[in-house]
Amino acid sequence: MQYRNLDRPQWHVYPEQGLLNDPNGLVYFKGKYHVYYQYNFRDTTHRFKAWGHRTSSDLLTWSEEDIPLVPSEWYDKDGCYSGGAFVKDDCLYLFYTGTVIEEDGSKSSYQCLATSTDGYHLVKQGPILPHPEGYTRHVRDPQVFQGTNGRYYMLLGAQTNDLRGTTLTYQSDDLHTWKLMGETVPSVSLDSYMWECPNLVRLDEYDYFIFSPQGLPKEAERFRNVFSTTYYAGRFDEETGCFTPLTPLEELDKGFDFYAPQVFKGPHNESIMFGWAGVPTPEEESAIPTIAKGWVHTLTAARLLKEKDKRLVALPVIPDQLKTLSEEKDSCVVISQCSGAMSLKPQKDEWCLTSDSWKLIYREQTLSLSRTNWYSKYQESRMVYRGQIDTLLVTYDAHIGEVYINEGMAVATFKFFSDKNNMTVKYCLK
């Protein structure tokens, strides 16, 4: 099958060439949104990791900037991996994990700091803390925030020597010198060998601990992807550095393609999240059709986070002109552009929304998302939501689709590729 509908995304972050994965160092700084990301500008594999950089004034129109961070020093010579950002005294602090591979093949990880006064030119400051005892080299993805007590906290994804996934909490008074407080969620032990990309998000009433645990056993309707991203609602204790969950483990995105999200504060203290629309199997990744054009992967749309009933609610930032309404009757919409959106208020108990490469089917108060896998050519499905659906927003931008149910109470991200120049979407009542 020859795919022709490969137009590049209009409002999603993607690489002009090479491979993109985790969002890094997300920050609003000096009047601009800065999105850094894991970047291999040499080819479309994971063999090399630098940081790419896009900026925006509206989260919709993106400018590609010069590459700000590349492997160059003894502590990051084999990769500048994921991390976060923090602004203090008009200076941008960027934390990341440096990787070193020795001649004998052994690997080491270092938690590093770079600073910037403009967001474009980064100055490396080197490692900022020793490797913790009792943990493998898999300690990474520093995320920094400030407590109500004025102190700074860092979360680090980690793996114990007995191969158990966890997260560590560090504390600092100056963003340079850090003290290990202990494990962030000591009351929880999941069947997972690594916790990646931890975030602590403070909303109106609760703290939300977001993380990407690797190795979770698959369930009938959850954790079906290669790796999933999850969260707890609860309380973070600034004196102990511990987070106490108050809810069961929730899956953050119910689709096929979502991982390694990062949350940051916008200019009005709003919480904004980007995720990587990625983590296919190696076979699926090597078969992604855009590789023929020299690039692969995107970030999700920017999502505004709120809370409701101890649940995270997410809605996308999309261009106003893309908000289209599909009539409440059998309809067929031929989409000649590669990007758009459909907004529905379903009134029936059974209905479906279909294209040539994906479909949404709602019956018995269950919404399922199916697509044609571009590698296997078979249909695959995910259960997205159970319950009454009052509103549905579906966005599509080139080859990335996003579904938002009931004003963002449930979300699903998926890639799709079509062999047609136009996409026909049908809304059918059962």
Beta strands, then each sheet from edge to edge (+ up, - down):
strand 1: 18-29
strand 2: 32-40
strand 3: 50-56
strand 4: 63-64
strand 5: 80-81
strand 6: 85-88
strand 7: 91-101
strand 8: 107-116
strand 9: 123-127
strand 10: 140-146
strand 11: 152-159
strand 12: 165-172
strand 13: 178-183
strand 14: 194-202
strand 15: 207-214
strand 16: 230-237
strand 17: 242-245
strand 18: 250-251
strand 19: 259-265
strand 20: 271-276
strand 21: 295-296
strand 22: 303-308
strand 23: 311-316
strand 24: 323-325
strand 25: 331-335
strand 26: 339-344
strand 27: 351-354
strand 28: 358-363
strand 29: 366-372
strand 30: 379-386
strand 31: 392-397
strand 32: 400-405
strand 33: 410-415
strand 34: 423-429
sheet 1: 4+ 3- 2+ 1- 21-
sheet 2: 5+ 7- 6+
sheet 3: 5+ 7- 8+ 9-
sheet 4: 10+ 11- 12+ 13-
sheet 5: 14+ 15- 16+ 17-
sheet 6: 14+ 15- 16+ 18-
sheet 7: 19+ 20- 22+ 23-
sheet 8: 24+ 26+ 31- 32+ 33-
sheet 9: 25+ 34- 27+ 28- 29+ 30-
end
